[in-house]
Structure formats: structure tokens, C-alpha cells
Amino acid sequence: MTQPQRYEVDDTPKAKVFRERVGDREYEFVEEKLDVFDQVLLWDGNPRLLLYLAEESRIGSEEELENHLRQSKGFDHLHKSIHDVGQMEPIYVWKREGQAKYLVIEGATRVTSMRDLERRESGKPKEGRFRKVKAKILPPDFGEEERAILLAKIHVRGSGVRSWGRYIEARFVHGIVVGSNGRSPLMSVSDLARHMDKSPSWVSRLKDAYQFAEKFVEHVDSPDAQRIAVEQFSTLEEISKSRDMGSKLKDYNNSSFDDLRNDVFEMVRQEVFKEYRDARFMKEFHDDPEKWAVLKSGEKHVGHKLANDLKAGTASLRARLEVLPRQLERALERDPEAINEDDIDNLRSALRIAQGALRDVSPFRLDLTAFTKVLEEASLADVKAVQRDDMEQLNEALEDFRVRLAKHKAWE
């Protein structure tokens, strides 16, 4: 007797596919659910681990990796979120053909958290709830350069990203454009800036700040030097880009600045600056022998007091100018339409007055320097927004200026 055919409907949804641009290529990443124990492997090159591992350290097991990741910033908050609402964002995984497990390129803390939660549910009614992790599968030919670009766009590019912290960001960028542990650079400063939609100077500042921090570690020369550099990195970065002083301190081949650099490093080591903003006055401190001597005394947080004295004593005008940008920003957050073209003209008039008060530099040279900086820091979005008329006017103005320059200014 013929058995009746069973009525069946295939209700299995198609796999999710994410289209993402990484570098100069658009990829399609298929999402899969992978077993957090049996199908994925934590990556010992995870940049987030840099805070917890010395350069020469070697990882003995995945358990060690998990222990370090549990110490990372934000882990407890992420752990609670996954417990309460589950995994929100897929991780990124990759493997070569023939490998048994996928390597977790991005999302190691999520995997660690889900493993912890699943272990707690073992033998309980909710066992298996955290066993599967959603993952975007990177293709086997997804190279080191693409991996660096992907991680930089997620963790380094700006506000709203899952920040690693400034020290790790700077170290990661330095490794990409300079190289590390004997490895060659992956790309140039300009290429990384282009992929991140940032200016080359933005990338260079991070690179330079990390190099400056490494010089600080060499100066301190103690087992806890790296930890101090991490804790004081914002201050070190501020000093490295400080007006006039920064360029001298970063001139590592000029021995005439070695003593100055050693003095500054000792100040940082002894915590004379309470917060990184205090270091914005390095030039003013150095130009005043008495203030410099006070800083060299090494008294903890004395730089904060001197910075406050400067703010209050430099004719309250400077203090007001320092807070003006933030005040304007807050006002516009409350009322985005509170400013019009007349207000912009007023600001420009105030700027011209301030420029005219400078004795050694003409307003034109200040404008020229500012314009050059604007061009250097133009993002990809800025470049794309330029219209043909804009470039024609700019080229005409530059050509006219070149003619006059050749006629009236000869350096040879």
C-alpha cells in the first residue's frame, strides 16, 4: 500500500549576507552561527591585549587569553548586556582552508563572555542559550592589510566606535605605518588616513604620540614603565603636540634637546600634571624659569595649580578664549539654528583683531598657515564635496599669487 506523501514546507531562511567595503574592495560576508567552544579560536594578536601583555610575553593557552580579556575595559558591562538581551553585533572570524577552527579577528570579548555564561548554565534549563555566536565569515584571502583597515574603522576612527583606549589606538596605528617586532609596515600614513576617512596629520599625530611614549618607557627603564606610559598616555600625547615644545621634544636626533626631554619625562613620571590639559601650557611653563623650576621639583599635581594660575592670570581674556569653543558648541547643541551669517562675520572680525595684535606675524601669514592646515587635514568627504567652480577659483587665485610671488619675492 502506497504511503501518503507528507506535507512539508522548507521554512529555513537564507543566510544573512553583509556587504561591507574594506579598503578598496567591497566584500560579501555571510553570517553563520558558530559554537563558541568547538568552532572558534581566540587570537593571540588581539590588539586589546596589549595593555596586559609585555612585548616579550607568550600566551600559553586560550584560558590565559580569556583571563586577560576579562580585565579589559567594559567587559562587565558587555557581560551583563549579553546576559540580559543576548548578542547584538556579529563578530568577525577568519580561517585558511584546511584549518579546523575560525580565528576571532574582532569580538573576542563577546566570545569570552558567552563562554562564561554558557559554563554557568551547564546542566541548567537554559543550557545552550549562549552556545552559538553570530559571526561574519571573512574570506580566506582577507589579508593583513584588510584586517588592519577593518579593525581601525571599528576601534580607532572616531566617536561612536568601540574604543580600545588611546594608547592601544596609537600603538596599533604605529604598528601599521611603521611596523613592529621586525615586521614591515602594512601601508603608508596617507593610505591608512584615506581608508579611515581621516587626514594624514591625524594619523601622524597618533604615530608620533606612541613613539614619544616609547621614549618615555626607555627613560623610566623599570618593570612598571609600560604601565605608567599607559596611565599617562593622554598627558604624553598632549606634550608631544604642544606648541613649540613638542617639535623640540620629538627631535630625537638633536642631542641639545635631550636634557629638556629628560626633565619633561621626570615631570610625567612624578605626576606633576593632574590631567592632560595641564600640559597644554608647556611653552608658558618653560618660558618662565620660576614655574619651570617648580615643575622640576616633582611635587605631585603642582602643574595643575600652575595651569590654573595661568588661566586666571593671563588676562582673563585668554581663559575666556580657551573655553569659547566649547561654550559655542554647547549653545549650538541646545539650539542648532542660533547662529547666522552675521554671527560668523562677528567671529571673523574678532579673529582679525586678535591677529592684528600679534607683532611678529602678519594676519596674512596666519591665514596662509591656517589654509594650508585645512588642506592637509581635509577628509575624503571634504574632498568629495568640492565643486568644479571651487577648484577653478582656487587655481586662478593660486596662479595670480604665484605670478606676484615670482615678481616680488625671489629666494635664490
VEXVORO-200386 format. One line per 2 residues: number of its first residue (from 1); their letters; for each residue x, y, z of C-alpha. Coordinates in pm, 1 decimal. Last residue first. Layout:
// residues N
NUM = a = X/Y/Z | ...
***
This chain:
// residues 412
412 = ew = 6765.3/8247.3/-474.6 | 6470.8/8341.7/-253.4
410 = ak = 6296.1/8570.1/-501.4 | 5988.1/8758.4/-391.2
408 = hk = 5839.8/9043.3/-596.9 | 5789.8/8906.2/-946.8
406 = al = 5783.3/8534.9/-870.9 | 5543.7/8593.7/-583.1
404 = rv = 5318.7/8810.5/-796.1 | 5296.0/8539.2/-1059.9
402 = rf = 5246.1/8268.4/-796.3 | 4963.7/8468.6/-634.9
400 = de = 4780.2/8501.5/-966.4 | 4819.2/8129.1/-1027.9
398 = la = 4695.7/8047.3/-677.1 | 4388.5/8270.0/-716.7
396 = en = 4302.2/8117.3/-1053.7 | 4352.4/7764.0/-917.8
394 = lq = 4126.3/7833.6/-619.7 | 3854.7/7987.4/-836.8
392 = em = 3862.7/7690.0/-1074.2 | 3867.1/7446.7/-782.1
390 = dd = 3556.5/7596.9/-621.1 | 3376.1/7614.3/-955.5
388 = rq = 3433.7/7238.7/-1004.8 | 3274.2/7162.6/-667.5
386 = va = 3448.7/7021.4/-358.9 | 3225.6/6785.7/-155.7
384 = kv = 3428.1/6475.7/-248.5 | 3741.4/6631.7/-99.5
382 = da = 3565.1/6711.3/226.5 | 3428.3/6353.9/249.3
380 = ls = 3779.1/6217.4/193.0 | 3899.0/6429.0/482.2
378 = ae = 4084.8/6758.3/450.7 | 4360.4/6775.4/711.9
376 = el = 4637.3/6894.6/480.7 | 4408.4/7141.3/302.2
374 = vk = 4287.3/7293.4/628.7 | 4646.5/7313.7/751.8
372 = tf = 4748.7/7510.8/443.1 | 4456.6/7749.3/497.9
370 = at = 4555.0/7804.2/861.7 | 4915.3/7876.2/763.9
368 = ld = 4802.1/8119.6/494.5 | 4563.0/8290.6/735.6
366 = lr = 4842.4/8331.0/990.7 | 5073.6/8461.2/718.2
364 = fp = 4808.0/8711.6/610.7 | 4748.5/8830.8/968.1
362 = sv = 5118.1/8923.1/989.9 | 5343.9/8751.7/1243.0
360 = dr = 5590.5/8922.7/1478.1 | 5371.3/9185.3/1642.3
358 = la = 5049.9/8998.2/1708.6 | 4767.1/9241.7/1786.3
356 = gq = 4645.9/9232.8/1424.4 | 4571.3/8862.2/1459.6
354 = ai = 4345.7/8928.8/1758.5 | 4157.5/9199.6/1569.5
352 = rl = 4124.3/8973.5/1265.6 | 3983.9/8694.8/1485.9
350 = as = 3727.1/8927.4/1640.0 | 3617.4/9034.2/1290.2
348 = rl = 3591.9/8668.7/1186.1 | 3370.3/8594.9/1485.9
346 = nd = 3149.3/8892.4/1402.5 | 3123.3/8778.1/1040.4
344 = id = 3014.9/8432.4/1159.4 | 2750.0/8594.9/1377.9
342 = de = 2621.1/8792.8/1079.6 | 2597.1/8470.2/878.9
340 = ni = 2363.3/8311.0/1134.3 | 2382.8/8132.4/1469.0
338 = ae = 2106.7/8004.5/1699.1 | 1981.4/7749.7/1446.1
336 = pd = 2137.2/7447.7/1618.1 | 1975.5/7546.1/1951.9
334 = re = 2080.9/7341.0/2254.8 | 2368.8/7171.2/2074.6
332 = la = 2459.4/7509.5/1925.9 | 2499.5/7658.1/2273.0
330 = re = 2711.8/7364.0/2385.7 | 2945.2/7404.4/2088.0
328 = lq = 2977.5/7778.5/2143.0 | 3070.9/7722.5/2506.2
326 = rp = 3321.0/7456.3/2399.8 | 3486.1/7689.6/2150.3
324 = lv = 3488.0/7983.3/2398.9 | 3662.7/7797.2/2683.0
322 = el = 4015.8/7892.1/2576.5 | 3912.1/8240.0/2465.8
320 = ra = 3774.5/8314.2/2811.0 | 4097.2/8198.4/2976.5
318 = rl = 4298.3/8412.2/2735.4 | 4087.3/8720.5/2812.7
316 = sa = 4117.7/8663.8/3189.3 | 4443.0/8839.9/3146.0
314 = tg = 4689.5/8566.9/3170.3 | 4636.2/8544.6/3545.1
312 = ak = 4337.4/8315.8/3587.7 | 4434.9/8064.2/3321.3
310 = ld = 4798.8/8084.7/3424.0 | 4715.1/8024.3/3787.9
308 = na = 4502.2/7724.6/3687.4 | 4794.3/7582.3/3489.2
306 = lk = 5031.0/7640.5/3781.4 | 4794.7/7456.2/4016.8
304 = hg = 4760.2/7165.9/3777.2 | 5136.0/7152.7/3728.7
302 = vh = 5178.3/7107.4/4103.2 | 4993.4/6776.2/4071.7
300 = ke = 5260.8/6584.7/4269.1 | 5567.0/6792.0/4353.5
298 = gs = 5846.5/6691.8/4117.6 | 6075.3/6986.7/4185.0
296 = kl = 6118.1/7016.0/3808.7 | 5770.0/7166.5/3785.4
294 = va = 5860.5/7437.1/4038.2 | 6182.2/7512.9/3848.1
292 = wk = 5983.4/7553.6/3528.2 | 5745.4/7794.2/3701.2
290 = ep = 6036.5/8004.9/3820.8 | 6217.7/7998.4/3486.5
288 = dd = 5904.8/8118.9/3296.5 | 5937.2/8036.8/2925.9
286 = hf = 5921.1/7665.6/3009.3 | 5584.4/7694.0/3183.5
284 = ek = 5438.2/7908.2/2904.4 | 5561.4/7658.5/2645.3
282 = mf = 5425.0/7361.8/2839.6 | 5081.7/7521.7/2888.1
280 = ra = 4881.9/7248.1/2717.4 | 5029.2/7004.6/2969.2
278 = dr = 4763.5/7094.1/3227.5 | 4500.6/6961.2/2988.5
276 = ye = 4640.8/6608.0/3036.5 | 4525.5/6591.9/3395.5
274 = kf = 4693.5/6612.4/3737.4 | 5029.1/6707.9/3590.2
272 = ve = 5320.5/6680.0/3835.7 | 5273.5/6305.9/3820.0
270 = qr = 5630.3/6207.9/3917.1 | 5675.5/6011.2/3593.6
268 = vm = 5530.0/6298.0/3390.8 | 5766.8/6552.4/3545.0
266 = ef = 6057.0/6312.3/3500.4 | 5969.5/6279.6/3132.7
264 = vd = 5971.9/6657.8/3095.3 | 6316.8/6691.6/3252.6
262 = nr = 6451.9/6408.1/3037.2 | 6315.4/6576.1/2724.6
260 = ld = 6481.2/6906.3/2814.6 | 6809.2/6727.0/2884.4
258 = df = 6795.3/6550.7/2546.2 | 6713.2/6867.7/2349.6
256 = ss = 7073.8/6954.5/2256.7 | 7119.9/6590.9/2148.9
254 = nn = 6929.0/6651.0/1826.7 | 6847.2/6313.7/1675.2
252 = yd = 6536.1/6268.2/1891.2 | 6369.0/6585.5/1767.1
250 = kl = 6039.2/6487.7/1931.6 | 6099.3/6711.5/2234.3
248 = ks = 6182.5/7006.1/2011.1 | 5872.3/6967.7/1795.1
246 = gm = 5650.3/6937.3/2102.3 | 5788.8/7242.9/2279.9
244 = dr = 5685.4/7495.0/2012.6 | 5313.2/7442.1/2079.0
242 = sk = 5231.8/7112.1/2242.3 | 5188.9/6805.2/2019.5
240 = si = 5415.0/6568.7/2214.8 | 5303.9/6723.5/2543.4
238 = ee = 4938.0/6639.6/2478.2 | 5030.2/6285.0/2378.7
236 = lt = 5235.5/6238.1/2694.5 | 4944.8/6366.9/2904.1
234 = sf = 4699.4/6131.8/2733.4 | 4948.3/5846.5/2774.4
232 = qe = 4996.2/5885.4/3147.7 | 4825.2/5561.8/3253.6
230 = va = 4959.6/5368.4/2954.9 | 5310.5/5508.6/2999.2
228 = ir = 5299.1/5422.5/3369.9 | 5205.8/5061.6/3287.7
226 = qa = 5489.0/5038.3/3034.4 | 5741.6/5169.3/3285.6
224 = dp = 5636.0/4920.9/3555.7 | 5940.4/4695.0/3521.4
222 = sd = 6172.2/4998.6/3518.1 | 6356.1/5196.3/3249.9
220 = vh = 6184.6/5531.9/3307.2 | 6369.0/5684.4/3011.2
218 = ev = 6309.7/5391.3/2777.2 | 5938.2/5398.2/2865.4
216 = fk = 5929.5/5773.7/2793.5 | 6090.9/5713.7/2454.1
214 = ea = 5812.8/5463.7/2387.1 | 5555.2/5727.6/2483.3
212 = fq = 5706.7/5967.4/2228.6 | 5686.7/5698.3/1961.5
210 = ya = 5320.6/5645.2/2054.4 | 5246.6/6016.6/2027.9
208 = dk = 5421.9/6036.1/1690.9 | 5203.3/5760.7/1542.8
206 = lr = 4886.8/5919.9/1682.0 | 4989.2/6259.8/1545.2
204 = sv = 5078.2/6106.3/1209.5 | 4729.5/5956.7/1170.5
202 = ws = 4564.9/6294.5/1227.5 | 4822.7/6463.5/1000.1
200 = ps = 4735.5/6219.8/721.0 | 4369.8/6334.6/742.3
198 = kd = 4091.5/6089.6/823.5 | 3849.9/5889.0/610.8
196 = mh = 3986.4/5568.5/767.9 | 4092.8/5420.2/432.9
194 = ra = 4242.5/5751.2/323.5 | 4428.6/5801.2/651.0
192 = ld = 4571.4/5449.0/623.6 | 4691.8/5522.8/269.9
190 = sv = 4841.0/5860.8/368.2 | 5031.5/5713.1/662.8
188 = sm = 5171.1/5437.7/444.1 | 5074.7/5071.4/449.7
186 = lp = 5148.5/4737.7/616.6 | 5479.1/4846.9/765.2
184 = sr = 5748.5/4577.1/779.5 | 5769.3/4329.3/1067.1
182 = gn = 6071.7/4321.9/1296.3 | 5866.4/4332.5/1613.7
180 = sg = 5668.3/4629.9/1486.0 | 5596.4/4818.4/1165.4
178 = vv = 5594.8/5191.0/1093.7 | 5253.5/5255.6/933.7
176 = ig = 5053.6/4962.6/1072.4 | 5241.0/4920.2/1400.3
174 = hv = 5212.7/5291.3/1474.6 | 4836.5/5279.0/1415.6
172 = fr = 4801.6/4990.0/1662.1 | 5020.8/5162.3/1920.1
170 = ae = 4818.9/5481.9/1890.6 | 4486.7/5300.7/1923.7
168 = iy = 4620.0/5095.0/2213.5 | 4725.1/5410.1/2398.9
166 = rg = 4402.6/5597.8/2322.8 | 4161.2/5337.4/2453.2
164 = ws = 4028.5/5037.2/2267.0 | 3725.4/5234.2/2150.4
162 = rv = 3414.9/5060.2/2026.1 | 3329.2/5340.0/1783.5
160 = gs = 3086.6/5625.8/1840.2 | 3349.4/5896.1/1822.8
158 = gr = 3647.6/5846.0/1592.4 | 3834.0/5611.4/1357.9
156 = vh = 4011.7/5388.3/1605.2 | 3804.8/5084.0/1702.7
154 = ik = 3579.5/4977.0/1414.9 | 3749.9/5152.8/1123.2
152 = al = 4094.2/5057.3/1256.3 | 3990.3/4693.5/1296.8
150 = li = 3870.2/4666.4/936.7 | 4172.8/4851.7/798.4
148 = ar = 4413.5/4625.7/988.5 | 4236.3/4310.4/866.7
146 = ee = 4242.1/4441.5/509.0 | 4618.7/4490.6/536.1
144 = eg = 4667.0/4150.5/696.3 | 4482.1/3973.4/416.0
142 = fd = 4124.7/3851.0/357.9 | 4212.7/3576.0/109.9
140 = pp = 4038.1/3307.5/320.3 | 3710.0/3503.7/313.3
138 = li = 3582.0/3670.8/632.2 | 3280.2/3498.8/787.8
136 = ka = 3055.0/3731.4/984.3 | 2971.6/3563.2/1313.6
134 = kv = 2670.5/3509.2/1535.8 | 2776.1/3312.3/1843.4
132 = kr = 2614.3/2984.8/1944.2 | 2642.5/2832.9/2292.1
130 = fr = 2483.6/3118.7/2483.6 | 2137.2/2966.0/2526.4
128 = ge = 2275.9/2611.9/2523.7 | 2189.8/2538.1/2887.8
126 = kp = 1887.4/2741.6/2993.3 | 1730.5/2457.5/3194.4
124 = kg = 2051.7/2400.2/3392.7 | 2321.5/2136.6/3347.9
122 = se = 2571.9/2396.3/3219.7 | 2420.7/2743.8/3255.6
120 = rr = 2729.4/2888.5/3424.9 | 2955.0/2745.7/3151.8
118 = el = 2732.7/2910.0/2890.2 | 2768.6/3248.8/3057.6
116 = dr = 3147.2/3224.7/3070.0 | 3167.2/3111.1/2706.5
114 = ms = 2936.5/3394.9/2603.8 | 3157.7/3649.2/2781.3
112 = tv = 3474.4/3514.4/2621.0 | 3311.8/3519.2/2277.1
110 = rt = 3192.2/3875.9/2328.0 | 3538.7/3980.0/2449.0
108 = ag = 3695.7/3822.4/2140.2 | 3472.7/4016.3/1900.1
106 = ei = 3702.4/4103.1/1609.4 | 3957.6/3871.1/1446.8
104 = vl = 3823.9/3551.8/1608.6 | 4011.5/3271.9/1431.7
102 = yk = 3779.3/3006.7/1287.0 | 3852.2/2647.9/1375.7
100 = aq = 3970.2/2332.1/1195.8 | 4200.1/2491.2/940.9
98 = ge = 4201.2/2329.5/597.0 | 4138.1/2646.3/401.4
96 = rk = 4255.6/2947.7/592.6 | 4039.1/3088.7/867.0
94 = wv = 3856.7/3407.9/952.4 | 3606.9/3540.5/1206.8
92 = yi = 3427.5/3871.7/1257.3 | 3179.2/3904.3/1545.6
90 = pe = 2810.9/3973.1/1499.3 | 2651.3/4259.7/1694.7
88 = mq = 2365.7/4229.1/1947.0 | 2447.0/3913.3/2144.5
86 = gv = 2182.1/3844.3/2407.5 | 1943.1/4079.0/2586.2
84 = dh = 2009.9/4031.1/2958.7 | 2313.7/3801.2/2966.9
82 = is = 2471.8/3972.3/2665.8 | 2421.6/4313.4/2830.3
80 = kh = 2558.7/4194.5/3164.6 | 2878.3/4062.6/3005.2
78 = lh = 2918.1/4379.4/2797.6 | 2901.1/4592.5/3113.2
76 = df = 3148.7/4364.4/3289.9 | 3390.0/4371.6/2994.6
74 = gk = 3389.9/4749.9/2960.5 | 3764.3/4793.3/2998.6
72 = sq = 3958.1/4470.3/2970.0 | 4020.6/4251.3/3274.2
70 = rl = 3800.3/3968.4/3143.4 | 4008.2/3980.2/2824.3
68 = hn = 4322.3/3893.2/3018.3 | 4162.3/3585.4/3177.2
66 = el = 4021.9/3477.7/2840.7 | 4364.8/3493.2/2680.5
64 = ee = 4511.5/3287.0/2963.5 | 4237.1/3025.6/2917.9
62 = es = 4315.4/3020.7/2545.7 | 4658.3/2886.3/2635.9
60 = gi = 5026.5/2962.9/2696.1 | 5045.7/3314.8/2560.2
58 = rs = 5399.7/3444.1/2521.1 | 5528.5/3765.3/2673.6
56 = ee = 5820.1/3954.7/2518.9 | 5630.6/4272.2/2438.8
54 = al = 5459.0/4279.1/2776.2 | 5097.0/4167.0/2794.3
52 = yl = 4804.9/4328.4/2970.8 | 4763.4/4656.6/2789.2
50 = ll = 4841.5/4497.0/2453.1 | 4554.8/4251.0/2491.5
48 = rp = 4306.9/4475.9/2308.2 | 4528.9/4449.5/1998.4
46 = ng = 4426.2/4081.2/1953.2 | 4738.1/3900.6/1829.1
44 = dw = 4668.7/3596.7/2049.8 | 4351.3/3532.5/1851.0
42 = ll = 4074.8/3335.3/2024.6 | 3961.9/3018.3/1845.4
40 = vq = 3613.5/2944.6/1714.6 | 3432.2/2623.2/1619.0
38 = df = 3422.4/2396.5/1924.2 | 3382.9/2631.4/2219.2
36 = vd = 3176.2/2926.7/2095.1 | 2982.4/2703.3/1853.2
34 = lk = 2923.1/2905.4/1538.2 | 2614.6/3074.8/1399.7
32 = ee = 2678.4/3195.7/1045.9 | 2663.9/3533.6/874.4
30 = vf = 2791.6/3558.5/517.1 | 3028.9/3847.3/446.0
28 = ey = 3011.8/3999.8/99.4 | 3311.8/4219.9/32.0
26 = er = 3362.7/4555.8/-136.7 | 3722.0/4638.3/-226.9
24 = dg = 3949.6/4940.0/-196.5 | 3999.8/4915.3/177.5
22 = vr = 3714.5/4729.8/340.7 | 3372.0/4797.7/194.5
20 = er = 3094.2/4596.2/350.7 | 2808.4/4393.9/206.8
18 = fv = 2651.0/4176.5/476.5 | 2479.1/3849.5/381.8
16 = ka = 2226.7/3681.3/608.5 | 2175.3/3313.0/539.1
14 = kp = 1850.3/3223.5/370.3 | 1559.7/3135.9/595.3
12 = td = 1467.2/2770.7/656.2 | 1089.0/2734.8/616.0
10 = dv = 1102.1/2440.7/376.2 | 740.9/2324.8/371.1
8 = ey = 643.5/1962.6/417.9 | 318.9/1770.9/355.5
6 = rq = 393.6/1401.9/385.9 | 312.9/1188.3/85.7
4 = pq = 59.3/916.2/160.7 | 213.7/568.0/190.0
2 = tm = 137.0/339.1/-102.3 | 0.0/0.0/0.0
***
